[in-house]
Amino acid sequence: MNAICLNFKVHLPYQYKKYHFFNIGSDHEYVDYEAGKHMLRQVAQRCYMPANAMMMDLIEKYGNKVSFTFTISGTMMEMMQIFAPELLNSFKQLITTGRIELMATPYYHSLAAIKSSDEFKKQVKMHQKKTMEIFGVKPRNFINTDMVYADYIGVILSEMGFKGAVVEGAKHVLGWRSPNYVYSNPIARNFKLLFRNQDLSDDIAIRFSNTFWTGYPLTAEKFLDWIMRDPNHRTITIAMDYRVLGDYMDTSSGIFHFFTNIPRTVFQYTDFQFLTPDEIFNKMDSVAAVYIPNETSWQAAERDTSFWLGNDLQRDFFNKLYALEEAVKYSNDKALLNDWRRLQDADYLGDMNLRWLTEQNISNKKFSPYNAYINLVNIYNDLEMRIQQLKFSRMVVRKKMRNEKSEELVFEP
């Protein structure tokens, strides 16, 4: 049996307002909801709504022969509930067809897995609960934030009851092995792994509209020919951001036409099936265990975590943020905890990436990594001040309660 597994990430971060030094201590509202609403509706119009309509057309046309996989972050589900209920209904209609698998992921699109196993587990459980609440489905398989994965993460997920995960097919990890088979975790042997086919995925997600690329223009027939030329074509796992369809590459690029033609071409010339990770894990056994001692991801050429943690700005903010974990959770303040968790979104760390700086974006206040860092550190400082104020106020309350209790115990003859 040969299979194609199509995976799409659906996530947008909350948009933070310009938070100045003088806001610290007086303004505890960090999110620019209007900017977030505008961004979501803009992306929904260009990408999510027409892409969902295309998926529905393919399901209606081919029935059980096609299936797709979505990883919708908890943040994204929240934003759709608040700002775009019609988009949420569109996803609900897709999922009711039974041809969509929803994958579990950290609720806040965070990198908690590499810093705090306790926080990681909590966010994954939160995401499962939210997915059940909105879509009536509890995910059985997992895709981490931008496919961040290492052996220890697989062990945690196995202990949580997950069957398997979709991870990046990093060449420095696979070596001579093909990404087109089912593998397993070397410690938790029952935990299965599907490796993203890096080349084929990036041919669509990155190179599709590049007119200087030797493979341009990419057609469904050409793409299928590349798949068939590889003798190891057991399971072809394609994964990308859903925004590739209509947002990163607009309609004029032919991206919708390409995806519409893939099933027709596959069914015409091959015996491939379109399967979800859950279907593949149920039908196929692992061929071998693969050791992944260090974190991999689908980001940048290195396929590691350096995209988010590659410079001092990123590492400083990341370490500061998780240093607050114990105090935030001990506070038992829901608003404080929610604000702290929202700050964990990996996209904010990506905004501080210094690798592709140009004179233009250094001078642009909106896109400067330095301004992104300053803005987030100001918010962090306000969070820290709120914790200290909460500790002080609770200390005063406890002291007052002790005084009142001691006054009650005074004996009056």
Secondary structure, DSSP 8 states (H G I E B T S, - for coil): --EEEEEEEE-----B----GGGTTT----B-HHHHHHHHHHHIIIIIHHHHHHHHHHHHHHGGG--EEEEE-HHHHHHHHHH-HHHHHHHHHHHTTT-EEE-B--TT-B-GGGT-HHHHHHHHHHHHHHHHHHHS----SB--GGG-B-HHHHHHHHHTT--EEEEE--HHHHTTS-SSSEEE-SSSTT-EEEEE-HHHHHHHHTTTT-TTSTT-S--HHHHHHHHHHSS--SEEEEEEEGGGBTTTB-GGGTHHHHHHHHHHHHHHH---EE--HHHHHHH---S-B----S-B-SSTTTTSSHHHHSSHHHHHHHHHHHHTHHHHHHHT-HHHHHHHHHTTBHHHHHTT--TT--HHHHH-TTT-HHHHHHHHHHHHHHHHHHHHHHHHHHHHHHHHHHHHHHHHT----
